[in-house]
Amino acid sequence: MVKTPVEVSITSWRKNTVKPGQEHGRVLLMPGTGYNCDRPLLYWSAQALAENGWRIDRMNVRNASDDLSTVIPVLNNAIDGWVASAKTERLLLIGKSLTTMTYPHVASHYGLPFVLLTPVLHHADFDPSARVIPVPAVGDDIVGEDEAPSVDEAAQVIRSEHAGDSHARGSRYAGPAPLICAGTADPFYDRIRANALTPHVHEYPDANHSIEVPGHWRRSLDYLKEVTASVAQYAATL
């Protein structure tokens, strides 16, 4: 049986309040597997940014395979098209789980700011390719991968660091350090790798891969509010 190939589309959010050409910047909102852009973490992040003058575009992913090595290149190509079509220089990407795997491509090709919601820093058991976001500071070899910057590019990034907003020397990724939001009970989260990747790490005790605490709706809603505020604050610094 032939598997249906992954399909990716990007559309403008119907709830945008800023007209094209008048926005503060453009945001690409990207889903996780089974966690679309209408789910809480993404929906309320979009609402907060829309109120601050950003214009939101949303990615939809269908038929994603468990083998992430076959999905990530398709996601990267869609992002390439979005960046090429953007009419503003101020761009921001927000990814959840699966789509955080595009971070190496985005950072090394465009140097754009990125919000990593529940990033894949520990590989998923179902993924035969065992892909994770490479973190050179803890020993990952990204220089040999297609999506990694070269040694010369990495050196250039180090020389161009400014105002503490770029990565630490061990990162080798270009652009501003990403924002990470993740729960401590998330099986795909790794605290050591997160803190080696960026100084902007927000942890939520006992929260799962949706940054929710099962059986505790008040804590879950408090965490949702904190994540939304963190995303808005990160965007405000760009």
C-alpha positions in Angstrom: 0.0 0.0 0.0 1.4 3.4 -1.1 1.4 6.0 1.7 -0.1 9.4 1.0 2.7 11.9 0.8 2.8 14.7 3.4 0.9 17.9 2.3 1.7 21.4 3.6 -0.2 24.6 2.9 0.0 28.1 4.3 -2.9 30.5 4.5 -3.6 33.9 6.0 -5.5 33.8 9.3 -9.1 34.9 9.0 -8.9 36.7 12.4 -6.1 39.1 11.3 -6.9 42.6 12.3 -4.1 44.4 10.4 -4.4 44.9 6.7 -1.5 43.7 4.5 1.2 46.2 4.2 0.3 47.9 7.5 1.5 45.1 9.9 4.3 45.4 12.4 5.6 42.1 11.0 4.6 38.7 9.8 4.3 35.5 11.8 4.2 31.9 10.5 2.2 29.8 13.0 3.1 26.1 12.6 1.3 23.1 14.1 2.4 19.9 15.8 1.2 16.4 15.0 -2.4 16.3 16.1 -2.1 19.9 17.4 -3.3 22.3 14.9 -3.2 26.1 14.9 -6.6 26.4 16.7 -5.2 24.5 19.8 -4.6 26.7 22.8 -0.8 27.3 22.8 -0.9 28.4 19.1 -4.3 30.1 19.1 -3.6 32.4 22.0 -0.1 33.2 20.9 -1.6 34.3 17.6 -4.2 36.4 19.4 -1.6 38.2 21.5 0.6 39.0 18.5 -2.4 40.1 16.3 -3.3 42.6 19.1 0.2 43.9 18.9 0.1 44.6 15.1 1.5 41.4 13.7 -0.2 39.6 10.8 -0.5 35.9 11.1 -0.1 33.2 8.5 -0.9 29.6 9.4 0.6 26.3 8.3 -1.5 23.2 7.9 0.1 19.8 7.7 -1.6 16.6 6.5 -0.5 13.0 6.2 2.7 13.5 8.3 4.7 10.3 8.4 6.2 8.9 11.6 9.5 9.0 9.9 10.4 12.6 10.5 13.3 12.6 8.1 10.8 12.5 5.2 8.5 15.2 6.7 11.0 17.9 7.7 12.3 18.6 4.1 8.7 19.3 3.0 8.2 21.6 5.9 11.4 23.4 5.1 10.4 23.9 1.5 7.1 25.4 2.6 8.9 27.8 4.9 11.2 28.8 2.0 8.2 29.8 0.0 6.7 31.8 2.8 9.9 33.7 3.4 10.3 34.5 -0.3 6.7 35.8 -0.5 6.8 37.9 2.7 6.5 41.6 2.1 8.2 42.7 5.3 11.7 42.3 6.8 10.3 41.6 10.3 9.5 37.9 10.4 8.8 35.4 13.2 8.1 31.7 13.3 6.3 29.8 16.0 6.5 26.0 15.9 4.9 23.3 18.0 6.6 19.9 18.4 6.9 18.5 14.9 7.5 21.9 13.3 10.2 22.9 15.8 12.3 20.5 13.8 12.6 23.1 11.1 14.6 25.4 13.4 18.1 24.3 12.1 17.0 25.1 8.5 15.4 28.5 9.4 18.4 29.6 11.6 21.1 28.6 9.2 19.4 29.8 6.0 17.6 33.0 7.3 18.7 33.7 10.8 15.1 34.4 11.9 13.7 34.5 15.4 11.8 31.3 16.4 9.5 30.3 19.2 9.9 26.6 20.0 6.8 25.3 21.8 7.5 21.8 23.2 10.6 21.3 21.0 11.8 17.8 20.1 15.0 17.7 22.1 14.7 13.9 22.9 13.7 11.7 20.0 10.2 10.2 19.7 10.0 6.4 20.0 7.9 6.1 16.9 10.3 7.9 14.7 12.7 5.4 13.0 15.1 8.2 12.0 15.3 9.3 15.7 15.6 13.0 14.7 16.0 15.7 17.3 17.0 19.4 17.1 20.8 19.3 17.0 22.6 21.1 19.9 26.3 21.4 19.2 27.1 22.7 22.7 26.3 19.2 24.1 28.2 17.3 21.4 25.8 17.1 18.5 27.5 17.2 15.1 25.5 19.5 12.9 28.4 20.7 10.7 28.2 17.6 8.5 24.4 17.9 8.0 22.9 19.7 5.0 20.8 22.0 7.3 23.8 23.1 9.4 25.9 26.2 9.0 29.5 25.6 7.9 32.4 26.3 10.3 33.1 29.5 8.4 29.5 30.6 8.8 29.5 29.7 12.5 32.6 31.9 13.0 30.9 34.8 11.2 27.9 34.4 13.6 30.2 34.5 16.6 31.9 37.7 15.3 28.6 39.4 14.7 27.0 38.7 18.1 25.4 41.7 19.5 23.6 42.8 22.7 23.6 39.3 24.1 20.8 38.4 21.7 22.7 35.9 19.6 23.5 32.4 20.6 26.3 31.3 22.8 29.5 30.3 21.1 28.7 26.6 21.2 25.4 27.0 19.4 26.6 27.7 15.8 23.1 28.7 14.7 22.7 32.1 13.2 20.2 34.7 14.2 18.6 35.6 17.6 18.4 32.8 20.2 15.0 31.1 20.1 12.4 31.0 22.9 11.7 27.6 24.3 8.6 26.8 26.3 8.1 23.2 27.6 6.8 21.2 30.4 9.1 19.2 32.7 6.9 16.1 32.2 7.2 16.3 28.4 9.0 13.1 27.2 10.5 15.0 24.2 12.0 17.7 26.5 15.6 17.7 27.7 16.6 20.5 30.1 20.3 20.3 29.4 19.9 20.4 25.7 17.4 23.3 25.9 19.7 25.5 28.1 22.6 24.7 25.8 20.6 25.8 22.8 19.3 29.2 24.2 19.2 31.3 27.3 15.5 31.9 26.7 14.0 28.8 28.3 10.7 28.7 30.1 9.8 25.5 32.0 6.5 24.5 33.4 6.6 22.0 36.3 4.7 18.8 35.8 3.3 19.9 32.5 3.0 17.4 29.6 3.7 17.8 25.8 0.7 20.2 25.6 2.0 22.2 28.5 -1.0 21.1 30.5 -1.1 19.3 33.9 -3.7 16.5 33.7 -6.3 16.8 36.4 -5.3 20.4 37.3 -7.2 22.8 35.0 -6.2 25.9 37.0 -2.5 25.2 36.7 -3.0 24.4 33.0 -4.7 27.7 32.3 -2.1 29.6 34.3 0.6 28.0 32.2 -1.2 28.9 29.0 -1.3 32.5 30.1 2.4 32.4 31.0 3.3 30.9 27.6 1.2 33.5 25.8 2.8 36.3 27.7 6.3 34.9 27.0 5.7 34.7 23.3 4.4 38.3 23.3 7.4 39.5 25.2 9.8 37.7 22.9 8.1 39.2 19.9 8.3 42.7 21.4 12.1 42.5 21.5 12.5 41.9 17.8 
